[in-house]
Amino acid sequence: MTVTIWHNPRCSKSRQTLALLRAHGIEPELVEYLKDPPDADVLRAVLSKLGLGPRDLMRKGEAVYKERGLADTALGDDALIAAMAADPILIERPVVINGDKAAIGRPPEAVLGILD
């Protein structure tokens, strides 16, 4: 099983989720998504695995969210996905991916359901 975590080492939830995975004997592939951001196609695939829309994966409290006017409900999925690809700080963290399943580690225990 290859488990991947979109990780931000400065984020406590991301660190807690990584520690939880390791406590369950899983050494995930670490993707520091702020340094190596996913492109639009990868974001679409992960959103599908999460069963979420783009707005559900966005960190709405980030300054760039407000600066770019991303709260505008007229913006479509493509625009929101492009914004996350361009400014990965907008992506909620951490995201854990296991095959065709994914979960957001908020709380960290939320990822346990995709580890079977």
Phi, psi and omega per residue, in radians:
M1 nan 2.212 3.054
T2 -1.838 2.034 3.109
V3 -1.915 2.357 3.136
T4 -2.054 2.469 3.045
I5 -2.170 2.211 2.967
W6 -1.417 1.875 -2.893
H7 -2.019 2.454 2.960
N8 -2.157 1.867 -3.058
P9 -1.078 -0.278 3.134
R10 -1.504 -0.131 -3.078
C11 -1.698 2.201 -3.105
S12 -1.115 -0.696 3.136
K13 -1.130 -0.652 3.116
S14 -1.152 -0.772 3.109
R15 -1.122 -0.707 3.132
Q16 -1.142 -0.702 3.133
T17 -1.152 -0.734 3.088
L18 -1.055 -0.778 3.128
A19 -1.101 -0.674 3.118
L20 -1.114 -0.784 3.093
L21 -1.029 -0.810 -3.127
R22 -1.122 -0.633 3.106
A23 -1.129 -0.418 3.086
H24 -1.653 0.267 3.057
G25 1.360 0.326 -3.117
I26 -1.928 2.147 3.028
E27 -1.821 1.699 -3.035
P28 -1.330 2.794 2.953
E29 -1.283 2.173 -3.121
L30 -1.613 2.205 3.023
V31 -2.082 1.896 3.066
E32 -1.389 1.561 -2.942
Y33 -1.143 -0.312 3.068
L34 -1.300 -0.528 3.103
K35 -1.543 -0.563 -3.074
D36 -2.281 1.284 -3.009
P37 -1.212 2.564 3.076
P38 -1.239 2.571 3.070
D39 -1.481 3.113 -3.054
A40 -1.043 -0.688 -3.127
D41 -1.151 -0.719 3.109
V42 -1.145 -0.734 3.105
L43 -1.055 -0.764 3.111
R44 -1.039 -0.767 -3.131
A45 -1.104 -0.749 -3.123
V46 -1.222 -0.679 3.074
L47 -1.033 -0.698 3.100
S48 -1.095 -0.752 3.126
K49 -1.149 -0.598 3.121
L50 -1.331 -0.419 -3.046
G51 1.255 0.558 -3.092
L52 -2.137 2.791 2.971
G53 -1.552 2.864 -3.089
P54 -0.984 -0.708 -3.098
R55 -1.095 -0.514 -3.134
D56 -1.245 -0.296 -3.133
L57 -1.755 0.030 -3.047
M58 -1.652 2.478 3.038
R59 -1.513 1.729 -3.021
K60 -1.305 -0.223 3.135
G61 -1.512 -0.109 -3.125
E62 -1.256 2.481 -3.133
A63 -0.990 -0.690 -3.103
V64 -1.114 -0.486 3.091
Y65 -1.073 -0.799 3.136
K66 -1.266 -0.765 -3.098
E67 -1.036 -0.643 -3.093
R68 -1.597 0.059 3.094
G69 1.135 0.600 -3.033
L70 -1.328 -0.148 3.072
A71 -1.318 -0.209 -3.137
D72 -1.043 2.008 -3.084
T73 -1.221 -0.190 3.093
A74 -1.327 -0.268 3.136
L75 -1.239 2.295 3.136
G76 -1.502 3.055 -3.123
D77 -0.998 -0.729 -3.107
D78 -1.058 -0.716 3.139
A79 -1.160 -0.702 3.138
L80 -1.198 -0.716 3.104
I81 -1.131 -0.739 3.099
A82 -1.067 -0.674 3.125
A83 -1.117 -0.736 3.129
M84 -1.177 -0.653 3.113
A85 -1.149 -0.653 -3.124
A86 -1.356 -0.605 -3.110
D87 -2.257 1.413 -3.033
P88 -1.090 -0.227 3.062
I89 -1.053 -0.348 3.139
L90 -1.300 -0.261 -3.074
I91 -1.416 2.209 3.071
E92 -1.052 2.567 -3.087
R93 -2.355 2.762 -0.224
P94 -1.476 2.718 3.018
V95 -1.911 2.266 3.100
V96 -1.983 2.290 -3.085
I97 -2.108 2.298 3.099
N98 -2.402 1.741 -3.127
G99 1.080 -2.107 -3.110
D100 -1.667 0.263 3.135
K101 -2.137 2.675 3.080
A102 -2.635 2.754 3.097
A103 -2.640 2.655 3.032
I104 -1.629 2.277 -3.088
G105 -1.411 0.968 3.069
R106 -2.356 1.680 -0.022
P107 -1.307 2.904 -3.107
P108 -0.911 -0.627 -3.106
E109 -1.103 -0.267 -3.132
A110 -1.097 -0.369 -3.106
V111 -1.434 -0.246 -3.079
L112 -1.087 -0.536 -3.116
G113 -1.167 -0.270 -3.125
I114 -1.817 0.128 -3.028
L115 -1.692 0.089 -3.093
D116 -1.223 nan nan
